[in-house]
């Protein structure tokens, strides 16, 4: 898809990257700690990072910057190496309302809010 964006393919004409960097993000349920620093991913022209669902959950709640800026900074500082979590240090995050709501449904959370 990144090639289509760069080439101005008609199906993606409504998306205007306007020279901005394009980075790929693959989300997995389990962390693959070494994959971003290995040669296990296929050759590509677009930088791609593999992140766990946990990292994505944190990424979407960052408040001290934008998620895209955090990923771009990770790309710049770590040159495609290491997990995305490395770039979370020094940033602030808000609680994820979806995760918080789910957690509070469990009896052991101390604040179960059963809607039934």
C-alpha positions in Angstrom: 0.0 0.0 0.0 2.9 2.4 0.7 3.9 2.2 -2.9 0.4 3.1 -4.0 0.4 6.1 -1.7 3.8 7.3 -3.1 2.7 6.7 -6.7 -0.6 8.5 -6.3 -2.7 5.4 -7.2 -6.3 6.4 -7.8 -7.7 4.1 -5.0 -5.7 6.1 -2.5 -6.0 9.5 -4.0 -7.9 10.8 -1.0 -4.9 10.2 1.2 -2.3 12.9 0.8 1.1 12.0 2.3 2.5 15.2 0.9 6.1 14.1 1.3 5.6 12.9 4.9 7.4 9.7 5.9 5.5 6.5 5.5 6.2 3.8 8.2 4.6 0.5 8.5 3.3 -1.0 11.7 2.5 -4.7 12.1 0.6 -5.6 15.3 0.9 -9.0 16.8 -0.8 -10.5 19.9 2.5 -11.6 21.4 5.7 -9.6 21.5 8.5 -10.6 19.2 11.4 -8.9 21.0 14.1 -9.4 18.5 12.3 -9.2 15.2 12.9 -5.5 14.6 16.6 -6.0 15.0 16.9 -9.1 12.8 16.8 -9.9 9.1 13.7 -12.1 9.6 11.4 -9.6 7.8 11.3 -9.7 4.0 13.2 -7.0 2.0 11.1 -3.8 1.7 11.4 -0.2 0.7 9.1 1.1 3.5 10.4 0.8 7.1 8.2 -1.6 9.0 8.0 -2.1 12.8 6.5 -5.1 14.5 4.7 -4.2 17.8 2.7 -6.1 20.2 -1.0 -5.4 21.0 0.2 -4.1 24.4 2.5 -1.6 22.7 -0.3 -0.4 20.5 -2.6 0.0 23.5 0.0 2.3 25.1 0.8 4.1 21.8 -2.8 5.2 21.3 -3.0 6.8 24.7 0.2 8.9 24.6 -0.6 12.5 25.7 2.8 14.2 25.6 3.2 13.9 21.8 1.3 12.2 19.0 1.5 8.5 18.2 2.9 9.3 14.7 5.6 11.6 16.2 6.5 8.9 18.7 6.9 6.3 16.0 8.8 8.7 13.7 11.2 9.5 16.6 11.6 5.8 17.3 12.5 5.3 13.6 15.0 8.2 13.7 16.7 7.3 17.0 16.7 3.5 16.8 17.1 3.0 13.0 14.7 0.1 12.8 16.1 -1.7 15.8 14.4 -2.7 19.0 10.8 -2.8 20.1 8.6 0.3 20.0 8.4 0.3 23.8 11.9 1.7 23.9 10.6 5.1 22.8 7.9 5.3 25.6 10.3 6.6 28.2 9.7 10.2 29.2 6.2 10.4 27.7 2.9 10.6 29.5 -0.1 8.4 28.8 -3.7 8.5 29.8 -5.6 5.4 30.8 -7.1 3.5 27.9 -10.9 3.7 28.5 -11.7 0.5 26.8 -9.1 -1.5 28.8 -10.1 0.3 32.0 -13.8 -0.5 31.4 -13.0 -4.2 30.8 -10.8 -4.4 33.9 -13.5 -3.0 36.1 -15.9 -5.8 35.1 -13.8 -8.4 36.9 -14.8 -9.1 40.5 -11.2 -8.8 41.8 -10.7 -5.3 40.5 -12.6 -3.9 43.5 -14.9 -1.7 41.5 -17.0 -4.1 39.4 -19.7 -2.3 37.5 -21.8 -5.0 36.1 -24.4 -3.4 33.8 -26.9 -6.3 34.2 
